[in-house]
């Protein structure tokens, strides 16, 4: 039997930072929100490292639980701005 999981979240800080280049100009409020999101990401990476390191955490988890495939969803809202 194949097991496929949907809407599994992950976060990549390099992609998050690269996507900032595609973002429209930010208002002061949006800049504050972006900075807040970065700080929250740093804290989250300590508590949930599996969101950040697919090879170290997610692949062994998949093997252990006999998951054949995962459909991933990036947690970064900034990826919406990439053309």
Secondary structure, 3 states (H helix, E strand, C coil): CCCEEEEEEECCHHHHHHHHHHCCCCCHHHHHHHHHHHHHHHHHHHHCHHHCCHHHHHHHHHHHCCCCEEEEEECCHHHHHCC
